[in-house]
Amino acid sequence: MPVVLSMSLQAGIVGLPNVGKSTIFNALTESGIPAENYPFCTIDPNVGIVEVPDKRMVQISKYIKPQKQIFNTIEFVDIAGLVRGASNGEGLGNQFLSHIRTVDAIVHVVRCFEDSNVTHVEGKLEPLRDIEIIETELLIRDLQSIEKRLVKINKQARTGEKDANIEKECLEYVLEQVNKGLQLRNIELSKNQHKILKPLALLTNKPVLYIANVDENEIQVENRSSRAEKVFNYAYENGCEAIRLCGNIEMEISTMPKSDRSVFLEEYNLSEPGLFKLIRRAYGLLGLETFFTAGEKEVRAWTVRQNTTAPGAAGVIHTDFERGFIKAEIYHFDDLMVHKSESALKDAGKVRLEGKNYLVKDGDIIFFKFNV
């Protein structure tokens, strides 16, 4: 059955040089982008589109029997290693930081493995220090962006422009908090303040997933090492998420035939490739949900933000669907697994019609009725 990939969001992979970013990116995309043992081997960002693993697609197709499947996707961007002083241009830092500005979420790779053959840019392995170097550079860049905007908005505010004064007040408040070392995502902001800041695409306002990149021995045991534990604790303390994986193992899995992968995973006591967890968690960082459309032609996954109305979900498919929305015929994935067919679902009263105020739920299977 043909598998097609739909539109995707972007997650930028960041970290110091030689922490395993490009190895993980290569494993994700199976693209063979070189991962060399020296800083700045990645200058222009490499972009790979990967399918979001979703077992529900296979299970829906078992009962609907479509001609093809179209999965949700996410784009991963391999951004060159940042170093101390990046916000002031060190190591082409200005260019690399601008790449981060365009992504929706950040995947921060932290080296937690010893390897005498792979140099460490700071000379010694210390995960928390490495995290703080990156976070500091992102914060400094945000300070620069806010200060630059303030210069412009102050001129407008002097004319008595109401909106300019509101923005000035917001920027001054945020600047004060950032100067205290607070990341934007940890500052309490109103909806209007979020709206004001959105055009600035501030780096520390993006959701972050930390990856503790461990060695082959650690990935086989349930207990995390003290280095990995520090990464997890830092993530949780800062309202972020963390996972543990071994980049070298993931690279090895990605290059072997799919028929051999299950045996290899068993050897390392893994239920699935760690990259599957990475993809799902990166996708989930943005508060997204998946609904499906299903018919003989295709079963397709669609991305919406939480609390999206039925017309809003229809608009993801086509603007005409939203403009001419009448009703949505809906049943849930869980009910399909029980009743096995659409006709049985209807007999059981599990298929319902919903109107414009219905909030789409993760796992809904929808047929939109519209008239343009």
C-alpha positions, 0 to 999 in steps of 0.5 A: 500500500502506498504511503504518502507524507503530508505537511509537517512542522519543524523541529531544530536539533541544537547542541554544542559541537560533537554531541551527536546531533548529526548522527541522530539526524542521519538516523532519523532521515537515513540521509547520510549527511556527514557527521564529522569529528570537528566543530562546524562541519554542519554550516547550512542546515540539513532538513529531513522530513520524517513520518510520525509513527502512529499505529492507529493508521495501520489499525484503521486501514485494517478495517477501512482497507484504503488504497493508500495511507498518508501519515503526519510528518515532522521536519527535523533541521540539523543546526550547526553546533553552537559554542560559547559566544555564539550570540556575538558571532563566535563560530558563525553563531549569528547565522546558526541562531537565525536558523533556530528562529524559523523552527517551531520547537527545539530538540537539544542534544546533550552529550552524556557519553565518554569517548576519547576519540570524539573531542569535546569543545569545552575539554571536559564532559559536563552536561549541565554546563553544556546545557547552560552554554546553549541556553545562555546564548539563546537568552542573549540573542533574545535580549538583543532582539527585544532591545532592538525592537524597543528602540523602534517602538519607543519612537512610535510611543512618543507620538502617543500611539496607543498600540505602541505604548501597550507593546512598549510596556510589554517589552519592558516587562519581558526585558526585565524578566529576561535580564534576571535569567528567565527564559521566555517560556517560564515567564507568565504572560497574557494572551495579548502579550504572547500575541505582541511577542510572536513576530519576534520569534524569540528563541527561549519561547520555543518548546524544548525536548532534551535528548540525553545521548548516552553510550551503548552500555547505558541504553541497555539498563533501566536506571539512568546514569548520573549524567543523564539524570541531571539532564532529566532533572534540568528539563523538568525543573524548567517545564520541558521534557527529556528522553534518553537514547543512544545515537550510535545504536539508532544510526546502526538500526536505521541502516539495517534491513527492517527485517533484521531490526526486531532481533537487534532491538531485543539484544538491547532490550528495546521495544522500538527504536528510540527515534520513534519516541523522539519523533512522537515527543517532538510532535507532541511538544507543540500541543497538537492532536491528530484526527483522521479521514478514512475511506476507500481512497485513503486513510489520512492523518491530519494535524490540529492544535488542541481545542480546534473546532470542527470547522477549523479542522475542516479548514486544514483539509481545504479552506472551502471545507471550512467556509462551507461547513455544515456538519461533521460526521464523527466516530472515534478510533477506539470505537472502530477497534471495538465494532470493526466497521462503519456499518457496525458503528452506525448500528451501535449509535457510535457515529454522530453529527456535530456542529460548528462548536464541536472541539475535535479530539485526538483520534476522531475519524471525521467526514465533513459535510460542506456546501460552497 
